[in-house]
Amino acid sequence: MRAITTLLRVALFATLSVASCLAQTGTVTFYSRGISAKSEAAVFLPKSEQPFGGWLFDGSQRLAQVRHGRFVTFHLNPGAHSFTVLGPPGPGKKPLVINVKDGGQYCVRLFAKMINLGVYGRWDSQIEEVPCQQAQRDAAHLKPIEIKQVDPAVRAELDPGTTFRGESQPQH
C-alpha cells in the first residue's frame, strides 16, 4: 500500500511539473500559405506576394525549414525573441521581435515579395506578426510541418498539434 501511495505522489508531482512548464511558455505559430492559382498568376504581375519557402530562425538558433502550405507551432520561453527568415534569395531584411509572455499566443505569417520586371526578378523574404484571427482564416486548411523539417535542437519546444489553432492574441 505504501508503494502505491509513493507512486501516486510521484505521478502527481510529475503531472504538476509538466503543467507548470507549459504554463511558463508562450505559443508562437508560423505559417506560409500554399501555392494557389491566384499566386501562380500573380507571378506575372510587376509586384506580388508569394508563399515563403526557406529557413526560420530564433536569433542564431535554426528552428525549421518551412515549406509552402505548412505551419509550425513552438512553445517558447518568455522574453524577447528575434525571428528571421532565410529564403532562396538570401536573408530577410529585418527581424521580427516578439516579447513572448507566459500563456501568450502569437501568429506569424511568412511570405515573399516578388518584383518582376520581365528580364529582372527579385524575391524578398518577409516575416510579420498578424492577429491570430486573421491567421486562422489564412491558414485553417494548412498542414503541420513534418518533424524532419524541425531542427533537432528545438524539437522539445514543438507543438505536436495537427490543426492550426488561431486563438485570440494578447495585447502586447
N, C-alpha and C positions, 0 to 999 in steps of 0.2 A: 504494500500500500504506500509505503514511504517513497519507493522508487517512482511510482506513478505520480505522486504529488510533486516530486522534484522535477520530473519530466514535464508536467503541466506548467510549472513555474518557468522553466527554461523556454518552453514553446511560447508562452505568453510574453516573456521578455523579448524574444526574437521577433515576434509579430509587432510589438510596440516599437521596437528599434527600427524595423523596416518602414513602418508608417511614419515614424518621426523623420527618417531620412528623406522620404518622398515629400513630406510637408515642407522641408527646408530647401526646396528647389523651385525653379520656375520652368515652365514648359515653353519651348520655342519650336515652332513648326515652320519649316522652309518648304516651298513648293515651286515647281516650274510647270506651267501649263503644257498641255500636249500640243502636238502639231495638228493643225486643222486645215481645212480647205481655205479658210479665211487667211490664216497665217502664210500658207503656201502662196496664195495670190498676192499677198502684201509684199512679198519679196521683190516684186517688180516695181513697187512704188519707190519714189525717191527716199522716203523715210518710213520706217515701220518698226514695230515691236515684234520680236520673235521669242519663242521659248528658249530658256537657258539650258545649256549642257556644259558641265565642267565641274571644277572642284570648289568646295565650300570650306572656309577656314574660320576658326575662332582664334584670333591672334595668329600665332605661328603654328597652332595645332590644326592639322588637317582633320576635318570632320567626315566628309563624304564626297563621293563623286555623284553628282546629281544629273539625272537624265530627264529629257522631256517627258511630261506626263506623270511625274513622280513627286512624292512628298516624303519628308523625313521629320520626325519629332524627337527632340532631345530634352531631357530633364537636366537643367544646368544649375550650378551653384549660384546663389545670389551675388550680385555685384555687376560691375561694368564688363561687358563682352564686346569685343570689336570684331565684327564679322566681315569677311571679304570673300570675293569670288575670283576664280581664275578660269576663264573660258579659253577657247581656241585662239583668239587673237592676243591674249595676254590678260593681265590682272585688271579688275575693275578699277575705276578711277579713284574711288574713295570708300573707306569702310563705313559700315553701319554700326553705330554704337548703341547698344541697348543696356540699360541698367536693370538687370533681371531682379525681380523681387520675389520673396517667398510666396509661393502659390500663384504667381502671376502667369498669364498666358499671353504669348506674343506670336504673331504670324508675319512671315517674311516672304515676299514674292521675289523670285529670281527670274530675270529676263535679259534679253539683249536688244539694244537699239541698233538698228541697221540703217546705214546710209548707202544708197545705191545710185550711183551716177553713171550708169552704163558701164564704162570700162573700169571704173573705180568703185570699189565697195569697201565698207568698213563696218565691223561689228564692235559694239561697245557693251561689255558685260555690266549689268546693273543689279543692285540689291536694294530693296526698300521695304520698310515696315508698313503693313496695311492693317486696317481694322479686321479683326478675326471674322466678323460677319461677312465682309467682302471676300475674304479668303475662302470662307465656306462656300460661297456662291461660285467662285472661280475654280475651286479645287475639289468639290464634293465627289466627282467621278474619278479622281486620280488614284493611282495605285501606290502602295507604300514602296519605298526604296528596298532593294534587295540587300540582305545583310552583307554580302560580299562587297558592296559598294561603300560600306561604312568602315572607316579606319579602325583596326582592332583596338587601338588605344582608347577609343571613346565608345566602344560597344556597350559598356556598362551603363552609359547615360542614355542609350537609345530606348525610345518608347516602342514596344513591340506591337502597338495597335495597328490594325489593318484598315481602319477607316479614318478619314480626315475629320478631325473634331474642330469646329470653329466656334468655340465658346466666347463669351464676352471678354474683351480685353480690358485690363485695369487701366486706370488713368495714371500716367507717369510723365 
